[in-house]
Amino acid sequence: MPIDDKTLSFSALIHLKYLNSAYHTAITEAGTESLKRDFMDLYRDEQNNLYKLFNVMQARGWYQSPQPAEPTQINQARQRFESDAQKAFAGVGAHPGIAGTRPDIGVQPPPGGQAGARGQQFGGPRPQI
């Protein structure tokens, strides 16, 4: 069975998105400026190809972009997010001096103080460097 243009276009779109993601990672992890520039050039070229394909698909009615949200929908979403964030972070930092601990999950400071890096006690003697 032959593949139609719409199916082929969606497949190409998915692969171009994946390729752009891989180039993004390569740019971030490039060991030299020269290599980074090369990956950025490739990324830019593929991004342009992706945009052209997206426009063709949209013009043919194969890819429908979401409609812009109304201001009331944006405000409702923001209020839900803020409410959820307050619930999610309730109790964070409940132990003085230990940022990010939550008593509801059983994180407690060690006996005799609060452990620092490599188990050292905060406020104690520091190693000489």
PAMI-419689 format. One record per residue: residue in three letters; z, y, x of N, C-alpha, C in turn; residue number from 1. Coordinates in steps of 0.2 Angstrom, whole numbers. Layout:
N
   rest    n.pz    n.py    n.px   ca.pz   ca.py   ca.px    c.pz    c.py    c.px    nr
    ALA       Z       Y       X       Z       Y       X       Z       Y       X   NUM
...
//
This chain:
129
   rest    n.pz    n.py    n.px   ca.pz   ca.py   ca.px    c.pz    c.py    c.px    nr
    MET       0      -6       4       0       0       0       0       6       4     1
    PRO      -5      11       3      -5      17       8       1      22       6     2
    ILE       3      25      11       8      30      10       5      37       8     3
    ASP       8      40       3       5      46       0       7      52       4     4
    ASP       4      58       3       6      64       7      13      66       7     5
    LYS      16      65       1      22      67      -1      27      63       3     6
    THR      27      57       3      31      52       7      31      53      14     7
    LEU      25      54      16      24      55      24      27      62      26     8
    SER      26      67      21      29      74      23      37      73      23     9
    PHE      40      70      18      47      69      19      49      65      25    10
    SER      46      60      27      47      56      33      47      61      39    11
    ALA      42      65      39      41      69      45      46      74      45    12
    LEU      48      77      39      53      82      39      60      79      41    13
    ILE      62      73      39      68      70      41      68      69      49    14
    HIS      62      67      52      62      66      59      62      72      63    15
    LEU      59      78      60      59      84      64      66      87      64    16
    LYS      70      86      58      77      88      58      81      84      63    17
    TYR      80      78      63      84      74      68      82      76      75    18
    LEU      76      77      77      73      79      83      76      86      85    19
    ASN      77      91      80      80      97      82      87      96      83    20
    SER      91      92      80      98      91      81      98      88      88    21
    ALA      94      83      90      94      81      97      93      86     103    22
    TYR      88      90     101      87      96     106      93     101     106    23
    HIS      96     102     101     102     106     101     107     103     105    24
    THR     108      97     105     113      93     109     111      94     116    25
    ALA     105      93     118     102      93     125     103     100     128    26
    ILE     102     105     123     103     112     126     110     113     128    27
    THR     115     111     124     122     112     125     124     108     131    28
    GLU     121     102     133     123      98     138     119      99     144    29
    ALA     114     103     144     109     104     150     113     105     156    30
    GLY     111     102     162     115     103     168     113     109     172    31
    THR     107     112     171     104     118     174     101     123     169    32
    GLU     101     129     172      98     134     167      91     132     166    33
    SER      87     130     171      80     128     170      79     123     165    34
    LEU      83     118     165      83     112     160      85     115     153    35
    LYS      90     119     153      92     122     147      86     126     144    36
    ARG      83     130     148      77     134     145      71     130     143    37
    ASP      70     124     146      65     120     144      66     117     137    38
    PHE      73     114     136      75     112     130      75     117     124    39
    MET      76     123     126      76     128     121      69     130     119    40
    ASP      64     129     124      57     130     122      55     125     117    41
    LEU      57     119     119      55     113     114      58     114     108    42
    TYR      64     116     108      68     117     101      65     122      97    43
    ARG      63     127     100      59     133      96      53     130      93    44
    ASP      49     127      97      42     124      95      43     119      89    45
    GLU      48     115      90      49     110      84      52     114      78    46
    GLN      56     119      79      59     123      74      53     126      70    47
    ASN      48     129      73      43     132      70      39     126      66    48
    ASN      38     120      69      34     115      66      38     113      59    49
    LEU      44     113      60      49     111      54      48     116      48    50
    TYR      48     122      50      47     128      46      40     128      42    51
    LYS      35     126      46      28     126      43      28     120      38    52
    LEU      31     114      40      30     109      36      34     110      29    53
    PHE      40     113      30      44     115      24      41     119      19    54
    ASN      37     124      22      33     129      18      28     125      14    55
    VAL      24     121      17      19     117      14      22     113       9    56
    MET      27     109      10      31     105       5      33     109      -1    57
    GLN      36     115       0      38     119      -5      33     122      -9    58
    ALA      27     124      -6      21     126      -9      18     121     -14    59
    ARG      19     115     -12      16     109     -16      21     107     -21    60
    GLY      27     110     -21      32     108     -26      36     101     -24    61
    TRP      35      99     -18      38      93     -16      46      94     -14    62
    TYR      47     100     -12      54     102     -10      56     108     -13    63
    GLN      61     107     -17      64     113     -21      70     115     -18    64
    SER      70     122     -16      76     125     -13      81     126     -18    65
    PRO      88     126     -17      93     128     -22      92     136     -24    66
    GLN      93     137     -30      93     144     -32      99     148     -29    67
    PRO      98     155     -28     104     159     -25     109     158     -31    68
    ALA     115     158     -28     121     158     -33     122     165     -36    69
    GLU     125     165     -42     127     171     -45     134     173     -42    70
    PRO     135     180     -41     141     182     -39     148     179     -42    71
    THR     148     178     -48     153     174     -51     154     167     -48    72
    GLN     149     164     -47     149     157     -44     152     157     -37    73
    ILE     150     162     -33     152     163     -27     160     164     -27    74
    ASN     162     169     -31     169     170     -31     173     164     -33    75
    GLN     171     160     -38     174     154     -40     175     149     -35    76
    ALA     169     148     -31     169     144     -25     174     146     -20    77
    ARG     174     153     -19     179     155     -14     186     154     -16    78
    GLN     188     155     -22     194     154     -25     196     147     -24    79
    ARG     192     142     -26     193     135     -25     195     134     -18    80
    PHE     191     136     -13     191     135      -6     198     137      -4    81
    GLU     200     144      -6     206     146      -3     212     143      -6    82
    SER     212     140     -12     217     137     -15     218     130     -12    83
    ASP     212     126     -10     212     120      -7     215     121       0    84
    ALA     213     126       4     215     127      10     223     128      11    85
    GLN     225     132       6     233     133       5     236     127       4    86
    LYS     234     122       0     237     116      -1     236     112       5    87
    ALA     231     112       8     230     107      14     234     109      20    88
    PHE     235     116      21     239     118      26     247     119      25    89
    ALA     249     118      19     256     118      17     260     114      21    90
    GLY     265     117      24     270     113      28     268     113      36    91
    VAL     262     116      37     260     116      44     264     120      48    92
    GLY     266     118      54     271     123      58     278     123      55    93
    ALA     280     118      52     287     118      48     292     118      54    94
    HIS     291     114      59     296     114      65     295     120      69    95
    PRO     301     124      70     300     129      75     298     127      82    96
    GLY     293     131      84     291     130      91     286     124      92    97
    ILE     284     120      87     279     115      87     274     117      82    98
    ALA     268     120      84     263     122      80     259     116      78    99
    GLY     258     116      71     253     111      69     257     104      67   100
    THR     264     104      67     267      98      65     268      98      57   101
    ARG     269      93      54     270      92      47     276      88      46   102
    PRO     281      90      43     287      86      41     285      80      37   103
    ASP     280      81      32     278      76      27     275      70      31   104
    ILE     273      70      37     269      65      40     274      62      46   105
    GLY     280      64      46     285      61      51     284      63      58   106
    VAL     281      69      59     281      71      66     288      75      68   107
    GLN     291      72      73     298      75      74     298      77      82   108
    PRO     302      82      84     302      83      91     306      78      94   109
    PRO     305      76     100     309      71     104     316      73     105   110
    PRO     320      68     105     327      70     106     328      74     113   111
    GLY     333      79     112     334      83     118     330      89     119   112
    GLY     325      90     115     320      96     116     313      94     113   113
    GLN     309      98     115     302      98     113     298      96     119   114
    ALA     294      91     119     290      88     124     284      93     125   115
    GLY     282      94     132     276      98     133     271      93     136   116
    ALA     267      96     140     262      92     144     265      87     148   117
    ARG     262      81     148     264      75     151     272      73     150   118
    GLY     274      75     144     281      73     143     286      77     145   119
    GLN     285      83     149     290      87     152     293      91     146   120
    GLN     299      93     147     303      97     142     301     104     143   121
    PHE     300     107     138     299     115     138     305     118     140   122
    GLY     305     123     144     310     127     146     314     124     153   123
    GLY     312     118     155     315     115     161     311     118     167   124
    PRO     313     115     173     310     117     179     303     116     179   125
    ARG     299     120     182     292     119     183     290     116     190   126
    PRO     285     112     190     283     109     197     280     115     201   127
    GLN     282     114     208     279     119     212     272     117     214   128
    ILE     268     122     214     260     121     215     259     124     222   129
//
